[in-house]
């Protein structure tokens, strides 16, 4: 009896040992993706712009910096935070809109949205005059329910309407919207296969425009179930969900596919493993950055987008509170 | 007494003749001296080429190699020019190492060039007697001509092309069409031969040529608008977009040769592009007088006129201001130069500026918004709109100080610099040595971040008898006097720049 017990014990110990090894391996597998990236190097790469006397250089790079460092677990020191605020304020024109850099003269909704997003990351949205921003957005409102890009390019598009809605949401100005008209305008971009494209009529949907449309429709409370399901169906055909897809994945589209699924209340369908596999392919071990496509070099913009993906799939902490 | 004087005089004359005879090689050489030096480089540091040519042409396979040759047998070297090369029986030649007539003609992308280039350049023959030719008449190997204005030996318009090499380690460039990677840094051997065909000196230089990033956005753009995500689909949509601008010309409906088929067209027929060697756009009707506008077009021949805008202007301005580009592809296109210029694992900006600081293209050239605002593109590729070592281009706001005027002092420029900037055309040391001879090619200035660029200087300054101060090595700009001046110091330093 005792002998059997010993054997049983030994078997039990062995089983437990194997189980422990298996569990450890499994855990390691869970963590492995993040270990594939040298984030210390990524931080150094993103911090390169600090050495420039004209830091933060441009609105886009300010945005990259303000997002990336907190996402990588770093804090932005007060001097640089102040430099970012000063820069953002310097690219707001008298009409309330923002330009992308100091050389530009035409304020647009694109850069206005980018400016507000940047300030949000550093909790400084109060540093600009929201009333002027709202007036700028109002000046670009069109009778078709959409919004134009700038005073120089007033035609509506899905993207510019998205930026307008996001800006208004940030500054608490959604009352400016004509919900029925804007919904009708947005629906014109829906494709018969599901999802949204950036032009009305023929053409194919993509993840970015699907996300932008879903965001606007959600904000307006106009996202119906059929539209939602069709959009998810479309996203299922993209290389971000379909493992058999022959299409070459692209960084921005990967990000917007995830964001779109979240807006479409289908976050459970996000394929984190596929996203990680893609990120590994575009990771540049030489400098810790990420490229926009497999085989391409890294830039601050593409690296920031990769970090956004890592945040969205829970591998990094979101930079905002 | 008189005969004694005569004897002395005769003796002196004979001694003088004997002395002259001993010293003869430096005064009136008739045979080549034993020591020549040749330094070669590519004029720009990168040339773009397209993977397809059936729709339209941005730039042809066109690469220019330049070289300076010195007779370094004496203490002070003598620049070999067309005049003394001829008297010495010297030939300066080149031979591409990684491109060959057979390889280029077997490449499916280059085959498109062979097919369509006669339509793009009427009268041009891309292959002559089995040899691939460039539009300036130079092939993949040949002799170099002396440019008495720029004081260097030149082979203009070599049809270099990024190929898939058997040595796959060279294939670093991503093919935007999904094919295998290609080699964007093929090498060229430049040599000096005597009249017997003996190689007296030779060197290898990078001959960079790569695909830009156009396809990366334009293929999905076509797809998003209902066109096939292929070069053909992309050209079709581009033509449609072009038809919506003020020109009204959808170039899909242009049949230049009247053979019933659309295209191919060359942008510089209507948009002046000095990079094509033209001082003005010729106009389609001058190139193909019997061109046809195909049925279904919504424009007429009255619309097909020479544009007042240069090609550089329309391309840069459109991309920096298009709401589609900014909202759908890249809000930061004004500073992300690699969106269009070769960055796809090629990273054409690779010189010492990149290695030492965070200087980016825009610091020297200005970002797209600055370039447009300053009117740079009205005179593209000209010294007047390009940066120098001491100042950035007009409109740019560099974040870093340029080189002090005194440090570059004495640099001379030819009266007619033709194309390109002062670094590319300028001369410093002794008034005859080109900036690029010592510093390497533009955008890859020594020491380059790419090893291949540094191989030439490493070989030149690789002698174990040479020494370098702390922080410098053989990859730095040519600074060992002894390399050219026998008997002078073997320690690296900064030579006089005038």
Interface residues (C-beta under 8 A of the other chain):
Chain A: X48 X49 X51 X52 X53 X54 X57 X58 X60 X61 X100 X101 X102 X103 X104 X105 X108 X110 X111 X114 X149 X150 X153 X155 X157 X159 X160 X163 X197 X198 X199 X201 X202 X203 X204 X206 X208 X209 X248 X250 X292 X293 X294 X295 X296 X297 X299 X301
Chain B: X174 X178 X181 X216 X220 X223 X224 X225 X226 X323 X324 X326 X327 X328 X330 X331 X332 X334 X335 X336 X338 X343 X344 X345 X347 X357 X358 X366 X367 X369 X370 X373 X395 X397 X399 X400
